[in-house]
C-alpha cells in the first residue's frame, strides 16, 4: 500500500484584513518521505500512485471550514536515486492538489509516477497555500485556578475561552489537544473538538483532572492544553499537583 512514512513540516501564518473576505493566510511547506509499495518490475512499466498527507493532523489538528477556505497546492521531486546501469527511468509528480474534507481536515494529495528497474523515488516536497476565515481566541480563564490538586478522585474544572469579536461572524470549530504524559494524551474528559455558533463571544469547556500514577507526587506538573482553530492556535497552561 502506498503511504507517507514521515513528514518534515513548516508553517507560515499571515493576518489578513478587510477588504479581504478572509482573516488568515497559511503557507504549509515540507518534505514527505514515502514508502513505494512496488518491487522493481521485470519490465520498465510506468507505475502511478497517489500519496495523501493530512496537514491538519500534522499541525495540531487544526480544522478548516470548507465553505470559507480556498486552497492551492504544488509538489516537486524531493529525493530520487538511479544507478549508472539503468537503461531507462522516469520519476514524476503528475499532479498535486489539496482540499478540505467533510470533517474539516485539510489534506494534500500528490499523484506520482516511477519507471525503471534501477531507480527509486523516496520523497517529494510540497507547498500548500490556504486562505481561510476562523475564530481567533484571545484569552482563557480557568476555574479552579492553577495548580489543581488531585489525590484519589477526579477534580472537576472549567476553561473559558474568549474570542476576538470580529472573528466569530461565521462561527467555527475548535480542536482540543490535551497535554502529553509519557507520550500519551491525558484524558481530561474533553471532546476532540467543539463547534462554536456564529457571533459567539466565548465558550466554556468542562472536564476533570484524573489521578495519575505518572504525575510526580507532591510536585508540579505543567502541561499545555492547545486549542486550534482555522484562525490560529491558542495555548492554555494547566498545572497539576498529585498528592
Buried (B, 14 or more C-beta within 10 A) or exposed (E): EBEBEEBEBEBEEEEBEEEEEBBBBBEBBBBBBBEBEEEEEEEBEEBEBEBEBBBBBBBBBBBBBBEBBEBEBBBEBBBBEBEEEEEEBEBBBEEBBBBBEEEBBBBBBBBBBBBBBBBBBBBBBBBBBBBBBBBBBEEBEBEEEBBBEBEEEBBEBEBBBEBBEEBBEBBBBBBBBBBEBEEEBBBBBBEEBBEBEEEBEBBEBEBBBBBBEEBEEEEEBEBEBBBBBBBBBBEBEBBBBBE
